[in-house]
Amino acid sequence: MRFYSTGFSILGLSVRWYGLLIALGIGLGVLLALRREKRFGLPKDTVIDLALCGVPAAIVGARLYYVIFSWADYAADPLAALRVWEGGLAIYGGILGGLLAGLIYARIKGLRFLTLADLVAPSFALGQAVGRWGNFFNQEAYGRAVAADWMRRFPVAVFIRADGLWHFATFFYESVWCLLIVIFLLAADRRGLFRRPGDTFFTYVLLYAVERALVEGLRTDSLYWGPVRVSQALSVLAAVACAAILVTRRVRDKNIPRNQGIE
């Protein structure tokens, strides 16, 4: 076995840290959902079925989102869009792809979609917390260069070999925030704070969107639509929408019984 900065090799087979950490994040997310499946009143193996259709859809969605908003990098060599192991997965695309697969699955199985979304929300955040470390090994998803000497150390900043400078460690900020989201969602769920179908999911989106809207402004590799940072704009819209939904729900009815798994 031989180790190097981007991965390691076993019997001549190269394994990249990026792909390994993405896979680890997905695996831990699935295990977390499996532990929570029963208390949602869902049929056995629902999580396995969701993973089999949702994970591929999420990966495709994450790649499509990235490629669409950075097409200039792929126009000359469209086949490069297939080399996912080189980096270039957008989290929002992954979430949208996974949710679309979940929506289709829910309709086919006659399950309540928002219940499935509540089930996987902490898993999404856990997968993000782990998967973001793939950006560290790929030397990507970092922020602007820092000038102050006291900031030139991890975890405030990360050293980037390409330009020999220290940059804001935005990948780390998001990893820690997503881990805090997992802890908060699980604790709130256990205490019965989420009483309506979709409360867990909308809270996850709100908390993640607030962080992403702020941290995205520090990054140097944002995807743009004209002069607009796509993920930052989407984060603001998502945060406002989810906050409005959660507030409206509380105002309308404070005594909705906890959701069941099957409609």
LOLOTOR-549546 format. One record per residue: residue in one letter; x, y, z of N, C-alpha, C in turn. Coordinates in steps of 0.05 Angstrom, whole numbers, padded with zeros to 5 digits, always signed. Each point is the difference from the previous one (the first is absolute). Example, Ala and Ser with C-alpha at 12.3 -4.5 7.8 and 13.67 -1.06 7.14 Angstrom:
A+00264-00114+00156-00018+00024+00000+00018+00024+00000S-00007+00021-00014+00016+00024+00001-00015+00022+00014
END
This chain:
M+00017-00024+00000-00017+00024+00000+00018+00025+00000R-00008+00020-00016+00015+00024-00002-00019+00024+00004F+00008+00019+00018-00016+00023+00005+00012+00025-00013Y-00018+00017-00010+00009+00025-00011-00022+00021+00006S+00005+00025-00007-00017+00022+00010-00029-00002-00010T-00005-00011-00023-00027-00002-00011-00014-00026+00005G+00015-00019+00012-00013-00026+00005+00021-00022+00006F-00006-00024-00007+00019-00022+00004-00006-00022-00020S+00018-00018-00003-00003-00022-00019+00002-00027+00014I-00016-00019-00008+00001-00027+00010+00002-00019-00024L+00022-00014-00001+00004-00019-00023-00004+00014-00027G+00010+00024-00002-00002+00015-00025-00026+00015-00004L-00019-00004+00018-00026+00014-00003+00001+00026+00016S-00005+00022-00014+00001+00026+00013-00027+00006+00014V+00001+00010+00024-00023+00008+00015+00004+00029+00009R-00017+00018-00008+00003+00028+00006-00014+00007+00026W+00012+00017+00016-00012+00008+00025-00027+00013-00004Y-00002+00015-00022-00025+00014-00006-00023-00019-00002G+00003-00020-00017-00022-00020-00004-00004-00016+00025L+00021-00007+00014-00002-00016+00025-00016+00015+00021L+00005+00025+00003-00014+00016+00021-00029+00005-00008I-00005+00004-00026-00028+00003-00009-00015-00026+00006A+00012-00023-00006-00012-00026+00005-00004-00004+00030L+00019+00008+00016-00002-00003+00029-00023+00017+00011G-00003+00024-00011-00022+00017+00009-00027-00012-00007I-00002-00011-00024-00025-00012-00009-00006-00025+00018G+00020-00016+00005-00003-00024+00016-00010+00007+00029L+00013+00020+00012-00008+00008+00027-00028+00011+00000G-00007+00015-00021-00027+00011-00002-00021-00022-00002V+00006-00021-00015-00019-00022-00003-00003-00015+00027L+00023-00004+00014-00002-00013+00026-00016+00016+00020L+00003+00026+00000-00015+00017+00018-00030-00002-00006A-00007+00000-00026-00028-00002-00008-00012-00027+00008L+00016-00021-00002-00009-00027+00007-00007-00001+00030R+00016+00014+00016-00005+00000+00029-00026+00015+00007R-00009+00018-00018-00023+00017+00006-00025-00010-00015E+00003-00020-00017-00022-00008-00018-00025-00010+00016K+00004-00016+00020-00022-00013+00014-00018+00021+00014R+00013+00020+00013-00016+00019+00015-00017+00018-00018F+00004-00001-00026-00016+00016-00018-00024-00016-00011G-00002-00025+00009-00022-00017-00008+00001-00008-00029L+00024-00002-00011+00003-00006-00028+00004-00030-00004P-00007-00011-00024+00004-00028-00005+00030-00007+00002K+00005-00024+00008+00028-00009+00002+00014+00002-00027D+00026+00007+00001+00017+00003-00024-00007+00024-00017T-00016+00019+00011-00006+00024-00016+00026+00016-00005V+00017+00001+00020+00026+00015-00003+00017-00013-00021I+00001-00026+00000+00017-00014-00021-00011+00007-00028D-00026-00002-00003-00012+00007-00026+00005+00029-00007L-00002+00018+00019+00005+00028-00005+00029+00004-00008A+00018-00014+00013+00029+00003-00006+00006-00010-00028L-00012-00022-00008+00006-00011-00026-00009+00018-00023C-00021+00015+00005-00009+00018-00022+00009+00029+00005G+00002+00008+00026+00007+00027+00006+00029+00007-00003V+00018-00018+00008+00028+00006-00001+00010+00004-00029P-00007-00018-00019+00008+00005-00028-00012+00026-00011A-00025+00005+00007-00013+00025-00009+00014+00025+00012A+00008-00002+00025+00014+00022+00012+00027+00006-00013I+00015-00022-00006+00026+00004-00013-00003+00012-00028V-00020-00010-00015-00005+00011-00026-00009+00029+00002G-00018+00006+00019-00009+00028+00003+00023+00018+00008A+00017-00009+00018+00023+00016+00009+00019+00006-00023R+00004-00020-00017+00018+00005-00022-00012+00018-00021L-00026-00005-00006-00013+00016-00021-00001+00030+00009Y-00007+00005+00025-00001+00027+00010+00027+00014-00004Y+00022-00014+00007+00027+00011-00002+00007+00005-00029V-00005-00020-00017+00008+00002-00028-00016+00022-00014I-00026+00002+00005-00017+00020-00013+00011+00028+00006F+00007+00005+00025+00008+00028+00008+00030+00004-00003S+00014-00019-00011+00029+00004-00007+00006-00012-00027W-00020+00002-00018+00002-00013-00026+00025+00009-00016A+00009+00024+00004+00023+00010-00015+00025-00018+00005D+00001-00013+00023+00022-00017+00006-00002-00027-00014Y-00023-00007-00010-00005-00026-00012-00007+00001-00030A-00004+00024-00010-00009+00003-00028+00020-00013-00020A+00025+00003+00005+00021-00010-00018+00003-00030+00003D-00007-00011+00023+00003-00029+00005-00024-00010+00017P-00023-00003-00013-00024-00008+00015+00003-00026+00016L+00017-00018-00010+00003-00025+00014+00013+00004+00028A+00012+00023+00004+00012+00006+00026-00021+00002+00022A-00025+00005-00009-00022+00002+00019-00005-00027+00014L+00009-00021-00012-00004-00027+00012+00021-00007+00021R+00022+00016+00001+00021-00007+00019-00006+00013+00027V-00019-00012+00014-00010+00010+00025+00022-00001+00022W+00018-00019-00002+00021-00004+00020+00019+00024+00001E+00000+00016-00020+00018+00024-00001-00012+00023+00016G-00024-00003+00010-00013+00021+00015-00022+00013-00018G-00015+00017+00013-00022+00013-00015-00027-00011+00005L-00007-00002+00025-00028-00008+00008-00011+00023+00016A-00024+00009-00008-00013+00022+00014-00021-00011+00019I+00002+00007+00026-00018-00011+00020-00029+00006-00006Y-00007+00024-00009-00028+00006-00006-00011-00018-00022G+00017-00006-00020-00009-00018-00021-00005-00028+00011G+00017-00008+00019-00004-00026+00013-00025-00002+00016I-00006+00022+00015-00024+00000+00016-00025-00001-00018L+00000+00016-00022-00022+00001-00018-00004-00027-00014G+00022-00012-00008-00002-00026-00013-00010-00021+00018G+00009-00001+00025-00009-00019+00020-00029+00004+00007L-00009+00025+00002-00028+00006+00007-00018-00008-00023L+00008+00004-00024-00016-00008-00023-00004-00030-00001A+00021-00015+00005-00002-00029+00002-00018-00008+00023G+00002+00014+00023-00017-00006+00022-00029+00006-00005L-00005+00021-00014-00028+00007-00007-00013-00021-00018I+00016-00009-00020-00010-00022-00017-00005-00025+00015Y+00019-00007+00018-00002-00024+00016-00025+00001+00018A-00004+00023+00013-00023+00004+00018-00026-00004-00015R-00002+00010-00024-00025-00003-00015-00005-00029-00008I+00022-00013-00008-00003-00028-00008-00008-00018+00024K+00011+00006+00023-00005-00017+00024-00023+00010+00017G-00012+00023-00007-00022+00010+00016+00008+00010+00027L+00024+00011+00002+00011+00011+00025-00002+00030-00001R+00000+00012+00024+00000+00029+00002+00028+00010-00005F+00003+00017-00020+00027+00009-00008+00013+00016+00022L-00014+00017+00014+00012+00016+00021+00010-00017+00023T-00012-00023+00005+00010-00018+00020+00027-00012-00008L+00002-00007-00026+00026-00010-00010+00021+00023+00001A-00008+00024-00006+00019+00023+00001+00009+00004+00029D-00018-00002+00019+00008+00003+00028+00019-00022+00008L-00005-00024-00009+00018-00023+00006+00028+00005-00009V+00004+00010-00024+00026+00002-00012+00014+00026+00005A-00014+00020+00011+00012+00027+00004+00026-00002+00016P+00000-00013+00024+00026-00001+00014+00021-00016-00015S-00008-00019-00016+00019-00016-00016+00013+00018-00021F-00016+00017-00013+00011+00019-00019+00022+00017+00013A-00006+00011+00024+00019+00017+00013+00025-00016+00009L-00003-00024+00009+00023-00017+00008+00017-00006-00025G-00012-00007-00022+00015-00005-00024+00016+00024-00009Q-00012+00024+00003+00014+00024-00008+00024+00005+00019A-00005-00004+00026+00022+00005+00019+00024-00017-00006V-00004-00025-00007+00022-00018-00006+00011+00005-00028G-00018+00002-00019+00008+00003-00028+00016+00026-00006R-00004+00021+00016+00014+00025-00004+00031-00004+00003W+00008-00020+00015+00029-00005+00003+00012-00010-00026G-00016-00009-00018+00010-00007-00027+00011+00025-00014N-00012+00023+00006+00009+00025-00011+00028+00007+00010F+00005-00007+00025+00027+00005+00012+00021-00014-00016F-00004-00026-00006+00020-00016-00014+00002+00008-00029N-00023+00010-00011+00001+00009-00028+00009+00029-00003Q+00005+00013+00023+00009+00028+00000-00019+00018-00015E-00026-00001+00009-00021+00015-00013-00020+00010+00021A-00019+00016-00009-00021+00010+00018+00012+00016+00023Y+00021+00015-00005+00012+00017+00020-00007+00029-00005G+00006+00018+00018-00007+00028-00002+00022+00017-00010R-00003+00026+00004+00020+00020-00008+00025-00004+00017A+00022+00010-00011+00026-00001+00014-00002+00018+00025V+00013-00008+00021+00000+00015+00025+00027+00015+00002A-00001+00024+00012+00024+00017+00001+00013-00001+00028A-00017+00000+00021+00011+00002+00027+00015-00026+00008D+00023+00004+00013+00016-00023+00008-00015-00019+00019W-00016+00011+00018-00014-00017+00020-00021-00017-00013M-00008+00007-00024-00021-00016-00013+00012-00022-00017R+00026+00000-00004+00012-00020-00017+00006-00026+00015R-00021-00012+00009+00001-00026+00013-00027-00013-00001F+00000-00026+00000-00025-00015+00000-00011+00000+00029P-00027+00003+00004-00021-00002-00019-00010+00026-00012V+00013+00023+00007-00009+00025-00012+00005-00001-00030A+00023-00009-00008+00008-00001-00028+00013-00026-00007V+00003-00004-00026+00013-00025-00010+00020+00008-00021F+00023-00014+00000+00021+00006-00019-00006-00014-00027I+00001+00016-00021-00006-00010-00027+00026-00001-00016R+00007-00025-00008+00026-00004-00014+00002+00015-00026A-00023+00002-00014+00001+00012-00027+00011+00028-00001D-00006+00016+00020+00010+00028+00000+00018+00006+00024G+00004-00020+00018+00017+00004+00023-00010+00020+00020L-00027+00003+00001-00012+00019+00019-00019-00013+00019W-00006+00013+00022-00020-00009+00019-00027+00013-00008H-00021-00017+00000-00027+00010-00007-00020-00008+00021F-00022+00015+00002-00021-00007+00019-00008-00029-00005A-00002-00015+00022-00006-00029-00001-00031-00003-00001T-00012+00009-00022-00029+00000-00002-00012-00028+00000F+00015-00019-00010-00009-00028+00000-00003-00009+00029F+00018+00008+00018+00000-00008+00028-00023+00014+00014Y-00005+00025-00006-00022+00015+00013-00026-00015-00005E-00004-00008-00025-00025-00014-00007-00001-00027+00012S+00022-00014+00001+00000-00027+00012-00009+00001+00030V+00011+00019+00015-00006+00003+00028-00030+00008+00003W-00009+00019-00016-00027+00010+00002-00020-00023-00006C+00006-00016-00020-00018-00023-00007+00000-00020+00023L+00022-00004+00013+00001-00019+00022-00018+00011+00023L+00001+00026+00005-00017+00013+00020-00029-00003-00008I-00006+00002-00025-00028-00004-00009-00009-00028+00006V+00016-00020-00004-00007-00027+00006-00007-00003+00030I+00018+00011+00017-00005-00002+00029-00026+00014+00008F-00004+00024-00011-00024+00015+00007-00025-00015-00010L-00001-00009-00024-00023-00014-00011-00007-00025+00016L+00020-00016+00007-00005-00024+00015-00010+00006+00028A+00012+00020+00013-00008+00008+00027-00029+00011+00000A-00005+00017-00019-00027+00012-00002-00021-00021-00006D+00007-00018-00017-00019-00022-00007-00006-00017+00024R+00020-00007+00016-00004-00016+00023-00017+00014+00021R+00002+00026+00001-00015+00015+00020-00029+00007-00010G-00006-00009-00024-00027+00004-00011-00005+00028-00009L+00021+00015-00007-00004+00028-00009-00010+00001-00029F+00005-00021-00015-00010-00001-00028-00026-00017-00001R-00022+00013-00001-00026-00013+00002-00015-00003-00026R+00008+00015-00020-00014+00000-00025+00017-00013-00022P-00013-00014-00019+00016-00012-00022+00015+00022-00015G+00026-00004-00003+00016+00020-00014+00015+00019+00018D-00006+00001+00026+00013+00019+00018+00030-00005+00001T+00008-00026+00002+00029-00006+00002+00014+00008-00026F-00012-00006-00022+00012+00006-00026+00002+00030-00005F-00021+00014+00005+00000+00029-00005+00020+00014+00019T+00003-00010+00024+00019+00011+00019+00029-00005-00010Y+00004-00025-00010+00027-00006-00011+00007+00019-00023V-00019+00003-00019+00005+00018-00023+00005+00029+00010L-00016+00009+00019+00004+00027+00010+00028+00004+00012L+00007-00018+00018+00026+00002+00013+00024-00002-00019Y-00002-00018-00019+00021-00003-00019+00002+00024-00019A-00024+00010-00009+00000+00022-00018+00011+00025+00012V-00005+00005+00025+00011+00024+00014+00031-00001+00000E+00010-00024+00007+00030-00003+00000+00011+00003-00028R-00012-00012-00019+00011+00000-00027-00001+00028-00012A-00021+00015+00006-00003+00027-00011+00023+00017+00010L+00009-00004+00025+00022+00016+00012+00027-00010-00010V+00005-00026+00002+00026-00011-00007+00005+00002-00030E-00020-00002-00016+00004+00001-00029+00012+00026-00009G-00005+00021+00015+00012+00026-00006+00030+00001+00004L+00011-00019+00014+00029-00001+00005+00014-00016-00022R-00014-00017-00014+00012-00019-00018+00010+00013-00026T+00019-00012-00012+00012+00010-00025-00009-00017-00024D-00014-00022+00005-00007-00018-00022-00030-00003-00003S-00015+00020+00007-00029-00001-00002-00009-00004-00029L-00023-00013-00003-00012-00002-00026-00017+00025-00004Y+00002+00012-00024-00013+00025-00005-00021-00003-00022W-00021+00016+00002-00019+00004-00022+00000+00030-00005G+00016+00008-00020+00005+00028-00004+00017+00010+00024P-00008+00022+00013+00015+00011+00022-00009-00013+00027V-00019-00018-00001-00012-00011+00025+00013-00026+00008R+00007-00003+00025+00010-00026+00010-00025-00018+00003V-00001-00021-00016-00024-00016-00001-00008-00012+00027S+00019-00012+00013-00006-00014+00026-00007+00020+00022Q+00012+00024-00001-00007+00020+00020-00028+00011-00004A-00007+00005-00025-00027+00009-00006-00021-00021+00007L+00006-00025-00007-00018-00022+00006-00003-00004+00031S+00022+00005+00014+00000-00003+00029-00019+00021+00013V+00002+00025-00010-00017+00021+00011-00029-00006-00005L-00006-00009-00025-00028-00006-00006-00010-00024+00017A+00017-00020+00003-00008-00024+00015-00004+00007+00030A+00017+00017+00011-00002+00008+00028-00025+00016+00005V-00006+00018-00018-00025+00017+00003-00024-00018-00002A-00001-00018-00020-00023-00017-00005-00005-00018+00024C+00021-00013+00010-00003-00019+00022-00007+00014+00026A+00011+00024+00005-00007+00015+00023-00029+00008-00001A-00010+00008-00023-00028+00007-00003-00018-00024+00004I+00008-00023-00010-00016-00024+00004-00002-00008+00029L+00022+00000+00014+00001-00007+00028-00016+00019+00018V+00003+00026-00005-00015+00020+00015-00030-00003-00005T-00007-00002-00026-00028-00003-00007-00013-00024+00013R+00015-00022+00001-00011-00025+00013-00006+00004+00029R+00019+00013+00014-00004+00005+00028-00023+00018+00006V-00004+00020-00017-00022+00019+00004-00027-00014-00005R-00001-00016-00021-00025-00013-00008-00010-00021+00020D+00018-00017+00009-00008-00022+00017+00023-00010+00018K-00004+00001+00025+00021-00008+00019-00005-00029+00010N-00020-00012-00009-00007-00026+00012-00004-00022-00021I+00015+00001-00022-00002-00021-00020+00015-00025+00011P-00013-00024+00000+00013-00024+00010+00023-00008-00017R+00019-00014+00012+00024-00009-00014-00007-00016-00024N+00015+00005-00022-00006-00013-00025+00004-00030+00001Q-00016-00014-00017+00003-00029-00003+00014-00005-00026G+00010-00025-00003+00017-00006-00023-00016-00005-00026I-00026-00009+00002-00014-00007-00023-00026+00017-00002E-00006+00010-00024-00024+00016-00004-00024-00017+00001
END
